[in-house]
Amino acid sequence: MSSGHILVVDDEPDIRNLVKEILEDEGFEVSVAHSGESARQARRMRRPDLILLDIWMDDVDGITLLREWSEGGSLPCPIIIMSGHATVETAVEATRLGAYDFIEKPISLAKLLLVVNRALEAGRLKTENQGLKRQVQPVSEPAGKSEIMQSLREQARKIAQHNTWVLISGEPGAGKEVVARYIHAQSPLRERPFVEVAVGSMSAEHSAVELFGSEEGERIVYGRLEQANGGTLLLASIADMDLQTQARLLSVFQTHSFLRMGGTEPVPVDIRVIATTSRDLEQEVREGRFREDLYYHLNVVPLTVPPLRAHAADVPELLNFYVDRFVMQENLPYREFSIAAQNRLRHYSWPGNNRELKNLVQRLLILGQGPVIDTDEVEGALQQFNETSETAAASRASLPLDLPLREAREQFEKVYLEHQLQEVGGSVGKLAKRVGMERTHLYRKLRGLGIDFKKGND
């Protein structure tokens, strides 16, 4: 597996071939284009992880291509400008359009490799962070010293060494995504992209573009499949995927290629797939909600993440882990759980698993006072959680089930966002982080649903 796919665009054959040879010697996969038009075609055929772009070419100059590729609001990948005659104005314009860096000709080998590696790392982080806005820094490995968690980590490490597909099952909040990231981090693909698709958050009408991308004239939108090419694609909550998208995805897995929406040429793709589910997929297949052939494609290696109540001995370690995390990353005041409070939580049933424990710790750090969290404070927090769960259940039960999907979704979103907004004390900034939405989009969503909020509470 290469370290990345790089497109070199330069109308001088000697420079083009020299850069290609240097990068291939370093393990990169390199495509070349001798003109602006051939660069357009190369991008259409395959998404590059990085573009090295000359400014001055006979047909279309590099600045025009930069402007064309940045029309969607951001460049499709890091772009490094190569030029021996760039002016200050050219440099400023390229930077404004999003160019990552400049390399002057004649090209320095040391600088070329340094800038290329930095740009690729920046591109990888940007791609992976698209699916992480609602999370704090993910756990590096599934936490816990119990025998059951040691066994889970050992299974994950063994699975990671083989490029097989994995189906991870477990209750909501048990840490399935953490295990998926751990498998990727332990695998030979660790330096390649890791792209998450939150299947449950995709509407049927938008899933095709999000997964497969689109083409319209010279404008190309790369979907999650191309973003994950050469790496790992995580399909979270796979049971929520509609049947039409299931059929299209199955075709990709069978042919290792797909068409972008509006495209005419097949795009090759080579990915490892990890899927997660909280539902019994075999039951979903029997009831006709999930394709049997897709199920067998995904279920090459099954892995089950245990609920927290099955390894309650790890609760004290998890409490300390999340306290440290919130103190370091959100500047919350440090507090420690008393032995009695830890013991009480070890015997709690944790219906929401690790996610419930994390939310409990966050709430106690935000709302509590004093250096020690005692049993009374824990009991009060658990009672609030139970009351909140009952209220949420009542809200779900009150939603009519005979509405069209769009109206039902809007009603659920209103109940959900009102509850989450109350949980974060009315702060839209905290709400955006909590629910994984960009703040400007969240403002529009709140206004559209008629939810009162105070913009100054951020």
Contacts in CASP RR format, 6 or more apart in sequence:
PFRMAT RR
TARGET T0000
AUTHOR 0000-0000-0000
METHOD contacts of the structure
MODEL  1
MSSGHILVVDDEPDIRNLVKEILEDEGFEVSVAHSGESARQARRMRRPDL
ILLDIWMDDVDGITLLREWSEGGSLPCPIIIMSGHATVETAVEATRLGAY
DFIEKPISLAKLLLVVNRALEAGRLKTENQGLKRQVQPVSEPAGKSEIMQ
SLREQARKIAQHNTWVLISGEPGAGKEVVARYIHAQSPLRERPFVEVAVG
SMSAEHSAVELFGSEEGERIVYGRLEQANGGTLLLASIADMDLQTQARLL
SVFQTHSFLRMGGTEPVPVDIRVIATTSRDLEQEVREGRFREDLYYHLNV
VPLTVPPLRAHAADVPELLNFYVDRFVMQENLPYREFSIAAQNRLRHYSW
PGNNRELKNLVQRLLILGQGPVIDTDEVEGALQQFNETSETAAASRASLP
LDLPLREAREQFEKVYLEHQLQEVGGSVGKLAKRVGMERTHLYRKLRGLG
IDFKKGND
1 188 0 8 1.000
1 189 0 8 1.000
1 192 0 8 1.000
1 230 0 8 1.000
1 231 0 8 1.000
2 27 0 8 1.000
2 28 0 8 1.000
2 29 0 8 1.000
3 26 0 8 1.000
3 27 0 8 1.000
3 28 0 8 1.000
3 120 0 8 1.000
3 191 0 8 1.000
4 28 0 8 1.000
4 29 0 8 1.000
4 49 0 8 1.000
4 50 0 8 1.000
4 120 0 8 1.000
4 192 0 8 1.000
4 230 0 8 1.000
5 28 0 8 1.000
5 29 0 8 1.000
5 30 0 8 1.000
5 31 0 8 1.000
5 46 0 8 1.000
5 47 0 8 1.000
5 48 0 8 1.000
5 49 0 8 1.000
5 50 0 8 1.000
5 229 0 8 1.000
6 23 0 8 1.000
6 28 0 8 1.000
6 29 0 8 1.000
6 30 0 8 1.000
6 31 0 8 1.000
6 48 0 8 1.000
6 49 0 8 1.000
6 50 0 8 1.000
6 51 0 8 1.000
6 52 0 8 1.000
6 116 0 8 1.000
7 30 0 8 1.000
7 31 0 8 1.000
7 32 0 8 1.000
7 33 0 8 1.000
7 39 0 8 1.000
7 42 0 8 1.000
7 43 0 8 1.000
7 48 0 8 1.000
7 50 0 8 1.000
7 51 0 8 1.000
7 52 0 8 1.000
8 16 0 8 1.000
8 19 0 8 1.000
8 20 0 8 1.000
8 23 0 8 1.000
8 30 0 8 1.000
8 31 0 8 1.000
8 32 0 8 1.000
8 33 0 8 1.000
8 51 0 8 1.000
8 52 0 8 1.000
9 32 0 8 1.000
9 33 0 8 1.000
9 35 0 8 1.000
9 36 0 8 1.000
9 38 0 8 1.000
9 39 0 8 1.000
9 42 0 8 1.000
9 51 0 8 1.000
9 52 0 8 1.000
9 53 0 8 1.000
9 54 0 8 1.000
9 57 0 8 1.000
9 62 0 8 1.000
9 65 0 8 1.000
10 16 0 8 1.000
10 19 0 8 1.000
10 32 0 8 1.000
10 34 0 8 1.000
10 52 0 8 1.000
10 54 0 8 1.000
10 57 0 8 1.000
10 82 0 8 1.000
11 34 0 8 1.000
11 35 0 8 1.000
11 54 0 8 1.000
11 56 0 8 1.000
11 57 0 8 1.000
11 58 0 8 1.000
12 54 0 8 1.000
13 34 0 8 1.000
15 54 0 8 1.000
15 82 0 8 1.000
15 105 0 8 1.000
15 107 0 8 1.000
16 32 0 8 1.000
16 34 0 8 1.000
17 32 0 8 1.000
18 107 0 8 1.000
19 30 0 8 1.000
19 52 0 8 1.000
19 107 0 8 1.000
19 112 0 8 1.000
20 30 0 8 1.000
20 32 0 8 1.000
22 109 0 8 1.000
22 112 0 8 1.000
22 113 0 8 1.000
23 30 0 8 1.000
23 116 0 8 1.000
24 30 0 8 1.000
26 113 0 8 1.000
28 116 0 8 1.000
31 42 0 8 1.000
31 46 0 8 1.000
31 48 0 8 1.000
32 42 0 8 1.000
33 39 0 8 1.000
33 41 0 8 1.000
33 42 0 8 1.000
35 57 0 8 1.000
35 58 0 8 1.000
35 59 0 8 1.000
35 60 0 8 1.000
36 57 0 8 1.000
36 59 0 8 1.000
36 60 0 8 1.000
36 62 0 8 1.000
36 65 0 8 1.000
37 59 0 8 1.000
37 60 0 8 1.000
39 51 0 8 1.000
39 53 0 8 1.000
39 60 0 8 1.000
39 65 0 8 1.000
40 65 0 8 1.000
40 218 0 8 1.000
42 48 0 8 1.000
43 51 0 8 1.000
43 69 0 8 1.000
43 76 0 8 1.000
43 220 0 8 1.000
44 215 0 8 1.000
44 220 0 8 1.000
44 265 0 8 1.000
45 265 0 8 1.000
45 267 0 8 1.000
46 229 0 8 1.000
46 267 0 8 1.000
46 268 0 8 1.000
47 76 0 8 1.000
47 77 0 8 1.000
47 222 0 8 1.000
47 226 0 8 1.000
47 227 0 8 1.000
47 229 0 8 1.000
47 267 0 8 1.000
48 77 0 8 1.000
49 77 0 8 1.000
49 78 0 8 1.000
49 120 0 8 1.000
49 123 0 8 1.000
50 77 0 8 1.000
50 78 0 8 1.000
50 79 0 8 1.000
50 80 0 8 1.000
50 116 0 8 1.000
50 119 0 8 1.000
50 120 0 8 1.000
50 123 0 8 1.000
51 77 0 8 1.000
51 78 0 8 1.000
51 79 0 8 1.000
51 80 0 8 1.000
52 79 0 8 1.000
52 80 0 8 1.000
52 82 0 8 1.000
52 103 0 8 1.000
52 116 0 8 1.000
53 62 0 8 1.000
53 65 0 8 1.000
53 66 0 8 1.000
53 79 0 8 1.000
53 80 0 8 1.000
53 81 0 8 1.000
53 82 0 8 1.000
53 99 0 8 1.000
54 62 0 8 1.000
54 81 0 8 1.000
54 82 0 8 1.000
54 83 0 8 1.000
55 61 0 8 1.000
55 62 0 8 1.000
55 63 0 8 1.000
55 81 0 8 1.000
55 82 0 8 1.000
55 83 0 8 1.000
55 84 0 8 1.000
55 85 0 8 1.000
55 86 0 8 1.000
55 90 0 8 1.000
55 94 0 8 1.000
56 62 0 8 1.000
56 83 0 8 1.000
56 85 0 8 1.000
62 81 0 8 1.000
63 90 0 8 1.000
63 93 0 8 1.000
63 94 0 8 1.000
63 97 0 8 1.000
66 75 0 8 1.000
66 79 0 8 1.000
66 94 0 8 1.000
66 97 0 8 1.000
66 98 0 8 1.000
66 99 0 8 1.000
67 97 0 8 1.000
68 218 0 8 1.000
68 219 0 8 1.000
69 75 0 8 1.000
69 76 0 8 1.000
69 79 0 8 1.000
70 97 0 8 1.000
70 98 0 8 1.000
71 219 0 8 1.000
72 219 0 8 1.000
72 221 0 8 1.000
74 98 0 8 1.000
75 97 0 8 1.000
75 98 0 8 1.000
75 99 0 8 1.000
76 220 0 8 1.000
76 222 0 8 1.000
77 123 0 8 1.000
78 100 0 8 1.000
78 119 0 8 1.000
78 120 0 8 1.000
78 122 0 8 1.000
78 123 0 8 1.000
79 98 0 8 1.000
79 99 0 8 1.000
79 100 0 8 1.000
80 99 0 8 1.000
80 100 0 8 1.000
80 101 0 8 1.000
80 102 0 8 1.000
80 103 0 8 1.000
80 115 0 8 1.000
80 116 0 8 1.000
80 119 0 8 1.000
81 91 0 8 1.000
81 94 0 8 1.000
81 99 0 8 1.000
81 101 0 8 1.000
81 102 0 8 1.000
81 103 0 8 1.000
82 102 0 8 1.000
82 103 0 8 1.000
82 105 0 8 1.000
82 107 0 8 1.000
83 90 0 8 1.000
83 102 0 8 1.000
83 104 0 8 1.000
83 105 0 8 1.000
84 104 0 8 1.000
84 105 0 8 1.000
86 94 0 8 1.000
86 102 0 8 1.000
86 104 0 8 1.000
91 102 0 8 1.000
94 102 0 8 1.000
100 115 0 8 1.000
100 119 0 8 1.000
100 122 0 8 1.000
101 115 0 8 1.000
101 118 0 8 1.000
101 119 0 8 1.000
103 111 0 8 1.000
103 112 0 8 1.000
103 115 0 8 1.000
124 191 0 8 1.000
124 192 0 8 1.000
124 193 0 8 1.000
127 193 0 8 1.000
127 195 0 8 1.000
127 227 0 8 1.000
128 193 0 8 1.000
128 194 0 8 1.000
128 195 0 8 1.000
130 195 0 8 1.000
130 227 0 8 1.000
131 195 0 8 1.000
131 196 0 8 1.000
131 198 0 8 1.000
132 138 0 8 1.000
132 196 0 8 1.000
133 432 0 8 1.000
133 433 0 8 1.000
133 436 0 8 1.000
133 437 0 8 1.000
133 438 0 8 1.000
134 433 0 8 1.000
134 434 0 8 1.000
134 435 0 8 1.000
134 436 0 8 1.000
134 437 0 8 1.000
136 325 0 8 1.000
136 326 0 8 1.000
136 329 0 8 1.000
136 330 0 8 1.000
137 325 0 8 1.000
137 329 0 8 1.000
138 177 0 8 1.000
138 178 0 8 1.000
138 181 0 8 1.000
139 178 0 8 1.000
139 321 0 8 1.000
140 182 0 8 1.000
140 185 0 8 1.000
141 153 0 8 1.000
141 178 0 8 1.000
141 182 0 8 1.000
141 185 0 8 1.000
142 149 0 8 1.000
142 152 0 8 1.000
142 153 0 8 1.000
142 156 0 8 1.000
142 175 0 8 1.000
142 178 0 8 1.000
142 179 0 8 1.000
142 182 0 8 1.000
142 305 0 8 1.000
143 149 0 8 1.000
143 314 0 8 1.000
143 317 0 8 1.000
143 318 0 8 1.000
143 321 0 8 1.000
144 150 0 8 1.000
144 311 0 8 1.000
144 314 0 8 1.000
144 317 0 8 1.000
144 318 0 8 1.000
145 313 0 8 1.000
145 314 0 8 1.000
145 317 0 8 1.000
146 311 0 8 1.000
146 313 0 8 1.000
146 314 0 8 1.000
148 306 0 8 1.000
148 310 0 8 1.000
148 311 0 8 1.000
149 306 0 8 1.000
149 311 0 8 1.000
149 314 0 8 1.000
152 179 0 8 1.000
152 303 0 8 1.000
152 305 0 8 1.000
152 306 0 8 1.000
153 182 0 8 1.000
155 303 0 8 1.000
156 179 0 8 1.000
156 182 0 8 1.000
156 183 0 8 1.000
156 186 0 8 1.000
156 303 0 8 1.000
157 186 0 8 1.000
159 166 0 8 1.000
159 183 0 8 1.000
159 301 0 8 1.000
159 303 0 8 1.000
160 182 0 8 1.000
160 183 0 8 1.000
160 184 0 8 1.000
160 185 0 8 1.000
160 186 0 8 1.000
160 187 0 8 1.000
161 186 0 8 1.000
161 187 0 8 1.000
161 188 0 8 1.000
162 301 0 8 1.000
163 187 0 8 1.000
163 188 0 8 1.000
163 189 0 8 1.000
163 272 0 8 1.000
164 272 0 8 1.000
164 300 0 8 1.000
164 301 0 8 1.000
165 272 0 8 1.000
165 273 0 8 1.000
165 274 0 8 1.000
165 275 0 8 1.000
165 297 0 8 1.000
165 298 0 8 1.000
165 299 0 8 1.000
165 300 0 8 1.000
165 301 0 8 1.000
166 180 0 8 1.000
166 183 0 8 1.000
166 273 0 8 1.000
166 274 0 8 1.000
166 275 0 8 1.000
166 300 0 8 1.000
166 301 0 8 1.000
166 302 0 8 1.000
166 303 0 8 1.000
167 238 0 8 1.000
167 274 0 8 1.000
167 275 0 8 1.000
167 276 0 8 1.000
167 277 0 8 1.000
167 281 0 8 1.000
167 298 0 8 1.000
167 299 0 8 1.000
167 300 0 8 1.000
167 301 0 8 1.000
167 302 0 8 1.000
167 303 0 8 1.000
168 176 0 8 1.000
168 179 0 8 1.000
168 180 0 8 1.000
168 274 0 8 1.000
168 275 0 8 1.000
168 276 0 8 1.000
168 277 0 8 1.000
168 303 0 8 1.000
168 304 0 8 1.000
168 305 0 8 1.000
169 176 0 8 1.000
169 276 0 8 1.000
169 277 0 8 1.000
169 278 0 8 1.000
169 281 0 8 1.000
169 302 0 8 1.000
169 303 0 8 1.000
169 304 0 8 1.000
169 305 0 8 1.000
170 176 0 8 1.000
170 276 0 8 1.000
170 277 0 8 1.000
170 278 0 8 1.000
170 304 0 8 1.000
170 305 0 8 1.000
170 306 0 8 1.000
170 307 0 8 1.000
171 278 0 8 1.000
171 305 0 8 1.000
171 307 0 8 1.000
171 352 0 8 1.000
171 353 0 8 1.000
172 278 0 8 1.000
172 352 0 8 1.000
172 353 0 8 1.000
172 355 0 8 1.000
173 352 0 8 1.000
173 353 0 8 1.000
173 354 0 8 1.000
173 355 0 8 1.000
173 356 0 8 1.000
174 305 0 8 1.000
174 306 0 8 1.000
174 307 0 8 1.000
174 308 0 8 1.000
174 353 0 8 1.000
174 354 0 8 1.000
175 305 0 8 1.000
175 353 0 8 1.000
175 354 0 8 1.000
175 355 0 8 1.000
176 236 0 8 1.000
176 276 0 8 1.000
176 278 0 8 1.000
176 305 0 8 1.000
177 196 0 8 1.000
177 234 0 8 1.000
177 236 0 8 1.000
177 276 0 8 1.000
179 303 0 8 1.000
179 305 0 8 1.000
180 232 0 8 1.000
180 234 0 8 1.000
180 236 0 8 1.000
180 274 0 8 1.000
180 276 0 8 1.000
181 194 0 8 1.000
181 234 0 8 1.000
183 232 0 8 1.000
183 274 0 8 1.000
184 190 0 8 1.000
184 194 0 8 1.000
184 231 0 8 1.000
184 232 0 8 1.000
184 234 0 8 1.000
184 274 0 8 1.000
187 232 0 8 1.000
187 272 0 8 1.000
189 230 0 8 1.000
189 231 0 8 1.000
189 232 0 8 1.000
189 272 0 8 1.000
192 230 0 8 1.000
192 231 0 8 1.000
192 232 0 8 1.000
193 227 0 8 1.000
193 228 0 8 1.000
193 229 0 8 1.000
193 230 0 8 1.000
193 231 0 8 1.000
193 232 0 8 1.000
194 228 0 8 1.000
194 231 0 8 1.000
194 232 0 8 1.000
194 234 0 8 1.000
195 224 0 8 1.000
195 227 0 8 1.000
195 228 0 8 1.000
195 231 0 8 1.000
195 232 0 8 1.000
195 233 0 8 1.000
195 234 0 8 1.000
196 234 0 8 1.000
196 236 0 8 1.000
197 210 0 8 1.000
197 211 0 8 1.000
197 224 0 8 1.000
197 233 0 8 1.000
197 234 0 8 1.000
197 235 0 8 1.000
197 236 0 8 1.000
198 236 0 8 1.000
198 237 0 8 1.000
199 235 0 8 1.000
199 236 0 8 1.000
199 237 0 8 1.000
199 238 0 8 1.000
199 240 0 8 1.000
199 241 0 8 1.000
200 236 0 8 1.000
200 237 0 8 1.000
200 240 0 8 1.000
200 241 0 8 1.000
202 210 0 8 1.000
202 211 0 8 1.000
202 241 0 8 1.000
202 245 0 8 1.000
203 409 0 8 1.000
204 242 0 8 1.000
204 244 0 8 1.000
204 245 0 8 1.000
207 241 0 8 1.000
207 242 0 8 1.000
207 245 0 8 1.000
208 245 0 8 1.000
208 248 0 8 1.000
208 261 0 8 1.000
209 221 0 8 1.000
209 223 0 8 1.000
209 261 0 8 1.000
210 223 0 8 1.000
210 224 0 8 1.000
211 223 0 8 1.000
211 224 0 8 1.000
211 225 0 8 1.000
211 245 0 8 1.000
211 248 0 8 1.000
211 249 0 8 1.000
212 223 0 8 1.000
212 225 0 8 1.000
212 248 0 8 1.000
212 258 0 8 1.000
212 259 0 8 1.000
212 260 0 8 1.000
212 261 0 8 1.000
213 220 0 8 1.000
213 221 0 8 1.000
213 222 0 8 1.000
213 223 0 8 1.000
213 225 0 8 1.000
213 226 0 8 1.000
213 260 0 8 1.000
213 261 0 8 1.000
214 220 0 8 1.000
214 221 0 8 1.000
214 260 0 8 1.000
214 261 0 8 1.000
214 262 0 8 1.000
214 263 0 8 1.000
215 221 0 8 1.000
215 260 0 8 1.000
215 261 0 8 1.000
215 262 0 8 1.000
215 263 0 8 1.000
216 262 0 8 1.000
220 260 0 8 1.000
221 260 0 8 1.000
223 260 0 8 1.000
224 233 0 8 1.000
225 233 0 8 1.000
225 252 0 8 1.000
225 258 0 8 1.000
225 267 0 8 1.000
225 269 0 8 1.000
225 271 0 8 1.000
226 267 0 8 1.000
226 269 0 8 1.000
228 271 0 8 1.000
229 269 0 8 1.000
229 270 0 8 1.000
229 271 0 8 1.000
230 270 0 8 1.000
230 271 0 8 1.000
231 270 0 8 1.000
231 271 0 8 1.000
231 272 0 8 1.000
232 271 0 8 1.000
232 272 0 8 1.000
232 273 0 8 1.000
232 274 0 8 1.000
233 271 0 8 1.000
233 272 0 8 1.000
233 273 0 8 1.000
233 274 0 8 1.000
234 274 0 8 1.000
234 275 0 8 1.000
234 276 0 8 1.000
235 241 0 8 1.000
235 273 0 8 1.000
235 274 0 8 1.000
235 275 0 8 1.000
235 276 0 8 1.000
235 298 0 8 1.000
236 275 0 8 1.000
236 276 0 8 1.000
237 276 0 8 1.000
237 277 0 8 1.000
237 278 0 8 1.000
238 275 0 8 1.000
238 276 0 8 1.000
238 277 0 8 1.000
238 281 0 8 1.000
238 298 0 8 1.000
239 277 0 8 1.000
239 278 0 8 1.000
239 279 0 8 1.000
239 281 0 8 1.000
239 284 0 8 1.000
239 289 0 8 1.000
239 290 0 8 1.000
241 249 0 8 1.000
241 290 0 8 1.000
243 289 0 8 1.000
243 291 0 8 1.000
246 290 0 8 1.000
246 291 0 8 1.000
246 294 0 8 1.000
247 291 0 8 1.000
248 258 0 8 1.000
249 294 0 8 1.000
250 291 0 8 1.000
250 293 0 8 1.000
250 294 0 8 1.000
250 297 0 8 1.000
251 258 0 8 1.000
252 258 0 8 1.000
252 269 0 8 1.000
253 273 0 8 1.000
253 294 0 8 1.000
253 297 0 8 1.000
254 297 0 8 1.000
255 266 0 8 1.000
256 268 0 8 1.000
256 269 0 8 1.000
256 270 0 8 1.000
257 266 0 8 1.000
257 267 0 8 1.000
257 268 0 8 1.000
257 269 0 8 1.000
258 266 0 8 1.000
258 267 0 8 1.000
258 269 0 8 1.000
259 265 0 8 1.000
259 266 0 8 1.000
259 267 0 8 1.000
260 267 0 8 1.000
273 298 0 8 1.000
275 298 0 8 1.000
281 290 0 8 1.000
281 295 0 8 1.000
281 298 0 8 1.000
281 299 0 8 1.000
282 295 0 8 1.000
284 290 0 8 1.000
284 295 0 8 1.000
285 291 0 8 1.000
285 292 0 8 1.000
285 295 0 8 1.000
307 350 0 8 1.000
307 353 0 8 1.000
308 314 0 8 1.000
308 315 0 8 1.000
308 318 0 8 1.000
308 350 0 8 1.000
308 352 0 8 1.000
308 353 0 8 1.000
308 354 0 8 1.000
308 356 0 8 1.000
308 357 0 8 1.000
309 349 0 8 1.000
309 350 0 8 1.000
312 346 0 8 1.000
312 347 0 8 1.000
312 350 0 8 1.000
313 346 0 8 1.000
315 342 0 8 1.000
315 345 0 8 1.000
315 346 0 8 1.000
315 348 0 8 1.000
315 350 0 8 1.000
315 357 0 8 1.000
316 337 0 8 1.000
316 342 0 8 1.000
316 345 0 8 1.000
316 346 0 8 1.000
318 354 0 8 1.000
318 357 0 8 1.000
319 337 0 8 1.000
319 342 0 8 1.000
319 345 0 8 1.000
319 357 0 8 1.000
319 361 0 8 1.000
320 336 0 8 1.000
320 337 0 8 1.000
322 357 0 8 1.000
322 358 0 8 1.000
322 361 0 8 1.000
322 362 0 8 1.000
323 334 0 8 1.000
323 335 0 8 1.000
323 336 0 8 1.000
323 337 0 8 1.000
323 361 0 8 1.000
323 365 0 8 1.000
326 332 0 8 1.000
326 361 0 8 1.000
326 362 0 8 1.000
326 365 0 8 1.000
327 333 0 8 1.000
327 334 0 8 1.000
327 365 0 8 1.000
330 362 0 8 1.000
332 362 0 8 1.000
332 365 0 8 1.000
332 366 0 8 1.000
333 365 0 8 1.000
334 371 0 8 1.000
335 364 0 8 1.000
335 365 0 8 1.000
335 368 0 8 1.000
335 370 0 8 1.000
335 371 0 8 1.000
335 372 0 8 1.000
335 373 0 8 1.000
336 371 0 8 1.000
336 372 0 8 1.000
336 373 0 8 1.000
337 345 0 8 1.000
337 372 0 8 1.000
337 373 0 8 1.000
337 378 0 8 1.000
338 372 0 8 1.000
338 373 0 8 1.000
338 374 0 8 1.000
338 375 0 8 1.000
340 374 0 8 1.000
340 375 0 8 1.000
341 373 0 8 1.000
341 374 0 8 1.000
341 375 0 8 1.000
341 377 0 8 1.000
341 378 0 8 1.000
344 375 0 8 1.000
344 378 0 8 1.000
344 379 0 8 1.000
345 357 0 8 1.000
345 360 0 8 1.000
345 378 0 8 1.000
348 382 0 8 1.000
350 356 0 8 1.000
350 357 0 8 1.000
351 389 0 8 1.000
356 385 0 8 1.000
359 385 0 8 1.000
360 381 0 8 1.000
360 382 0 8 1.000
360 385 0 8 1.000
363 381 0 8 1.000
363 384 0 8 1.000
364 373 0 8 1.000
364 377 0 8 1.000
364 378 0 8 1.000
364 381 0 8 1.000
368 377 0 8 1.000
388 419 0 8 1.000
388 423 0 8 1.000
391 419 0 8 1.000
392 415 0 8 1.000
392 419 0 8 1.000
395 415 0 8 1.000
395 419 0 8 1.000
396 412 0 8 1.000
396 415 0 8 1.000
399 408 0 8 1.000
399 411 0 8 1.000
399 412 0 8 1.000
399 415 0 8 1.000
400 408 0 8 1.000
400 411 0 8 1.000
401 408 0 8 1.000
403 411 0 8 1.000
410 449 0 8 1.000
413 445 0 8 1.000
413 449 0 8 1.000
414 449 0 8 1.000
414 450 0 8 1.000
414 451 0 8 1.000
417 431 0 8 1.000
417 435 0 8 1.000
417 445 0 8 1.000
417 446 0 8 1.000
417 449 0 8 1.000
417 451 0 8 1.000
418 451 0 8 1.000
420 431 0 8 1.000
420 434 0 8 1.000
420 435 0 8 1.000
421 428 0 8 1.000
421 431 0 8 1.000
421 446 0 8 1.000
421 451 0 8 1.000
421 453 0 8 1.000
423 434 0 8 1.000
424 430 0 8 1.000
424 431 0 8 1.000
424 434 0 8 1.000
425 457 0 8 1.000
426 453 0 8 1.000
426 454 0 8 1.000
426 457 0 8 1.000
427 457 0 8 1.000
427 458 0 8 1.000
428 439 0 8 1.000
428 442 0 8 1.000
428 443 0 8 1.000
428 446 0 8 1.000
428 453 0 8 1.000
428 455 0 8 1.000
428 457 0 8 1.000
428 458 0 8 1.000
429 439 0 8 1.000
429 442 0 8 1.000
429 458 0 8 1.000
430 458 0 8 1.000
431 442 0 8 1.000
432 438 0 8 1.000
432 439 0 8 1.000
432 442 0 8 1.000
435 442 0 8 1.000
437 445 0 8 1.000
443 455 0 8 1.000
446 453 0 8 1.000
END
